[in-house]
Amino acid sequence: MRAFKLISICLVLLTLTFTAGCAEIVDDGVTTWRIGHEEVVGGVMDEFALEFKRLIEERSNGSIEVEVYRTGEIGNHVDHVEFIQEGLLNFAIVNPGSSSTTVPENNIFYNHFLLPSDEEDIKTMLDESQAIKRLNEINREHDMNVHSWFVEGFNVWTTNKEIRTPKDFSGVKIRTMQSPLIIASYRAYGANPTPMPYMEVYSGLQLGQIDAQVNPVFAIEEMSFYEVQRYIILSNQDAFVAAMVSNVDFIDSLDATTRQMVEEVIAEVTDHIFEFQRNLNKTRLDKIREVSDIKIIELTDEERELFRDASVSARQVFRNSVGTRGNEILDLFEAEIQELLDSK
């Protein structure tokens, strides 16, 4: 079944590009690279992919063409992880929930109240943390070369009831990704976490199959979730973090000059996307305010502390799911974050 699926995707790629192979393709002196991501047009991942495409094509003087594939165009977000490992995609932008099926240590970012509550501090940690460098080494062992981690904004809750304490979550069916850690986190609040495909969330909310969902603000606006919810809760319990990854064999096959160009472009795009997502999330929240009567609640420090205390038990789920290296990475990451906060 797995082999059949890979062959099917390869045939799709052949049809789309009119070429004669499933990996890197050279035609009339132009090399084609493929990048996939799990969002729709206008999302943060889409902006990352398009800016990457623009800069690569510009700096290669047109000798490299980058094809961008959005969610559903060649498989879903989980498929993209497999396609990277098999070399059907050269690059992909993936979230930890997708890649954690292969590298459970990637779930580290879903530990609630682990990351700093300031996005600038989060960017510093993603760029400079030694713990994250160790995490990248584990990913490479699984045929995923991580070039950068970047934040897409804090995850926020949309609900049909006011949520200010964990008790308010009691019995609430909240859509989450299929991650044991995420599920455990919401169970710790008393909620009923309900995994559901991203593209089915709107109808699930509309039909009452779920009562709530969690995503960054930009996604809530672009998917119109606010139309079928009464509250947006700005909780800052965790951020949506994504990784720009490449196939190991592909990236290692590049000559030194091209490899350096790739690294420089990704570094520039990562910096660009940080400001882009901040502006996008602010603009989208303002738009939601303008076009709806949904009530927006920002939790106080005291209210967030209640959720922080309740979330402690879920962190053990992460520790139990990873080996010694994963626990060492979490310990180091916690220490690095505390050191950063103490220095301010």
GIFEN-V553766 format. One record per residue. N is the residue number from 1. OMEGA is omega as a letter, one per 20 degrees, with the letter a starting at -180 (999 if undefined). BURIAL is + if it has 24 or more other C-alpha atoms within 12 Angstrom, else -. D_LAST is the distance of its C-alpha to the last C-alpha in Angstrom with 1 decimal. Layout:
{{N,OMEGA,BURIAL,D_LAST} {N,OMEGA,BURIAL,D_LAST}}
//
This chain:
{{1,a,-,53.1} {2,r,-,50.0} {3,r,-,52.1} {4,a,-,53.9} {5,r,-,50.7} {6,r,+,49.4} {7,r,-,52.8} {8,r,-,52.8} {9,r,+,49.4} {10,r,+,50.7} {11,r,-,53.8} {12,r,-,51.7} {13,r,+,49.8} {14,a,-,53.1} {15,a,-,54.4} {16,a,-,51.4} {17,a,+,51.3} {18,a,-,55.0} {19,a,-,54.2} {20,r,-,55.4} {21,a,+,52.6} {22,r,+,49.6} {23,r,+,47.0} {24,a,+,46.4} {25,r,+,49.4} {26,a,-,50.9} {27,a,-,53.4} {28,r,-,54.9} {29,r,-,52.1} {30,r,-,49.3} {31,a,+,47.0} {32,r,+,45.7} {33,a,+,42.4} {34,r,+,41.5} {35,r,+,38.2} {36,r,+,38.0} {37,a,+,35.5} {38,r,+,35.6} {39,a,+,35.1} {40,r,+,37.5} {41,r,-,37.9} {42,r,+,35.0} {43,a,+,32.3} {44,r,+,29.1} {45,r,+,30.8} {46,r,+,33.8} {47,r,+,31.9} {48,a,+,30.3} {49,a,+,33.8} {50,r,+,35.5} {51,r,+,33.1} {52,r,+,33.5} {53,a,+,37.2} {54,a,+,37.3} {55,r,+,35.4} {56,a,+,37.3} {57,r,+,40.7} {58,a,-,39.9} {59,r,-,38.8} {60,a,+,41.6} {61,r,-,44.1} {62,a,-,45.3} {63,r,-,46.2} {64,r,+,43.8} {65,a,+,44.0} {66,r,+,41.4} {67,a,+,42.6} {68,r,+,40.2} {69,a,+,41.2} {70,a,+,39.6} {71,r,+,39.8} {72,a,-,43.4} {73,r,-,44.8} {74,a,+,45.1} {75,a,+,44.0} {76,a,+,41.0} {77,r,+,37.4} {78,r,+,38.6} {79,a,+,41.3} {80,r,+,39.0} {81,r,+,37.4} {82,a,+,41.0} {83,r,+,42.0} {84,a,+,39.2} {85,a,+,40.2} {86,r,+,43.9} {87,r,+,43.3} {88,r,+,44.6} {89,r,+,41.4} {90,r,+,39.8} {91,r,+,36.4} {92,r,+,34.9} {93,a,+,31.9} {94,r,+,31.5} {95,a,+,29.3} {96,r,+,28.6} {97,r,+,31.1} {98,a,+,33.8} {99,a,+,33.0} {100,r,+,32.4} {101,r,+,36.1} {102,a,+,36.2} {103,a,+,32.7} {104,r,+,31.6} {105,r,+,28.3} {106,r,+,27.3} {107,a,+,27.1} {108,a,+,23.7} {109,a,+,22.2} {110,r,+,24.3} {111,a,+,22.8} {112,r,+,21.8} {113,r,+,18.2} {114,a,+,17.2} {115,r,+,15.3} {116,a,+,12.0} {117,r,+,13.1} {118,a,+,11.7} {119,r,+,14.2} {120,r,-,12.1} {121,r,+,10.1} {122,r,+,13.7} {123,r,+,15.1} {124,a,+,12.8} {125,a,+,13.9} {126,a,+,17.5} {127,a,+,17.7} {128,a,-,16.3} {129,r,+,16.6} {130,r,-,19.4} {131,a,+,20.3} {132,r,+,21.2} {133,r,+,23.2} {134,r,+,25.1} {135,r,+,25.7} {136,r,+,27.1} {137,r,+,29.5} {138,r,+,30.9} {139,a,+,31.5} {140,r,+,33.4} {141,a,-,35.6} {142,r,+,36.7} {143,r,+,37.6} {144,r,+,34.4} {145,a,+,32.5} {146,r,+,29.0} {147,r,+,27.9} {148,r,+,24.8} {149,r,+,23.0} {150,a,+,21.9} {151,r,+,21.0} {152,a,+,23.6} {153,r,+,21.8} {154,r,+,21.1} {155,r,+,24.3} {156,a,+,25.8} {157,r,+,28.9} {158,a,+,32.1} {159,r,+,34.6} {160,r,+,37.8} {161,r,+,36.5} {162,a,+,33.6} {163,r,+,30.9} {164,r,+,28.5} {165,r,+,28.8} {166,r,+,29.9} {167,r,-,33.3} {168,a,-,33.7} {169,a,+,33.6} {170,r,-,36.7} {171,a,-,39.3} {172,r,+,37.6} {173,a,+,38.6} {174,r,+,35.5} {175,r,+,36.0} {176,r,+,33.7} {177,a,+,34.0} {178,a,+,36.1} {179,r,+,33.4} {180,a,+,33.8} {181,r,+,30.1} {182,r,+,29.8} {183,r,+,33.1} {184,a,+,31.9} {185,a,+,28.8} {186,r,+,30.9} {187,r,+,33.5} {188,r,+,31.0} {189,a,+,30.7} {190,a,+,34.5} {191,r,+,35.0} {192,a,+,37.7} {193,a,+,36.0} {194,r,+,38.6} {195,a,+,38.3} {196,r,+,40.0} {197,a,-,40.2} {198,a,+,37.9} {199,r,+,40.9} {200,a,-,42.5} {201,a,+,39.7} {202,a,+,41.1} {203,r,+,44.5} {204,r,+,43.2} {205,a,+,41.5} {206,a,-,44.5} {207,r,-,47.0} {208,r,-,45.0} {209,r,-,44.6} {210,a,+,40.9} {211,a,+,39.1} {212,r,+,35.6} {213,a,+,33.6} {214,a,+,30.0} {215,r,+,28.9} {216,a,+,26.6} {217,a,+,27.7} {218,r,+,29.4} {219,r,+,31.6} {220,r,+,32.5} {221,a,+,33.8} {222,r,+,35.6} {223,r,+,37.3} {224,r,+,38.1} {225,a,+,36.9} {226,a,+,36.2} {227,a,+,40.0} {228,r,+,40.7} {229,a,+,37.8} {230,a,+,37.2} {231,r,+,33.4} {232,a,+,30.2} {233,r,+,27.4} {234,a,+,23.9} {235,r,+,22.3} {236,a,+,19.5} {237,r,+,20.7} {238,r,+,20.6} {239,r,+,20.8} {240,a,+,23.9} {241,r,+,23.3} {242,a,+,26.1} {243,r,+,27.1} {244,a,+,29.3} {245,r,+,31.8} {246,r,+,35.0} {247,a,+,38.1} {248,a,+,37.8} {249,a,+,41.4} {250,a,+,41.1} {251,r,+,37.9} {252,a,-,39.2} {253,a,-,42.5} {254,r,-,41.0} {255,a,-,41.7} {256,a,-,38.8} {257,a,-,38.8} {258,r,-,38.8} {259,r,-,36.1} {260,r,-,33.9} {261,r,-,34.6} {262,a,+,33.6} {263,r,+,30.2} {264,r,-,29.5} {265,a,+,30.6} {266,r,+,28.6} {267,r,+,25.4} {268,a,-,26.2} {269,r,+,27.2} {270,r,+,24.0} {271,r,+,22.0} {272,a,+,24.6} {273,r,+,24.6} {274,r,+,21.0} {275,r,+,21.8} {276,a,+,25.2} {277,r,+,24.2} {278,r,+,21.8} {279,a,-,24.7} {280,a,+,27.2} {281,r,+,25.7} {282,a,-,25.3} {283,a,-,28.8} {284,r,+,30.3} {285,r,+,28.9} {286,a,-,30.3} {287,r,-,33.6} {288,r,+,33.8} {289,a,-,33.5} {290,a,-,36.3} {291,a,-,38.7} {292,r,-,38.4} {293,r,-,38.2} {294,a,+,35.8} {295,a,+,33.4} {296,a,+,29.7} {297,r,-,27.6} {298,a,-,23.8} {299,r,+,22.9} {300,r,-,21.0} {301,a,-,18.2} {302,r,-,21.0} {303,r,+,23.2} {304,r,+,20.7} {305,r,-,20.3} {306,r,+,24.1} {307,r,+,24.1} {308,r,+,21.3} {309,a,-,23.5} {310,a,+,26.5} {311,a,+,25.2} {312,a,+,24.6} {313,a,-,28.2} {314,a,+,28.2} {315,r,+,25.7} {316,r,-,28.6} {317,r,+,30.7} {318,a,+,28.5} {319,a,+,28.7} {320,a,-,32.5} {321,a,+,32.9} {322,r,+,31.5} {323,a,-,32.5} {324,a,-,30.9} {325,r,+,29.0} {326,r,+,27.6} {327,r,+,26.4} {328,r,-,24.9} {329,r,+,23.0} {330,r,+,21.7} {331,a,-,20.7} {332,a,+,18.9} {333,r,+,17.2} {334,a,+,16.0} {335,r,-,14.7} {336,r,+,12.9} {337,r,+,11.2} {338,r,-,10.2} {339,r,-,9.0} {340,a,-,6.8} {341,r,-,5.5} {342,a,-,5.5} {343,a,-,3.8} {344,999,-,0.0}}
//
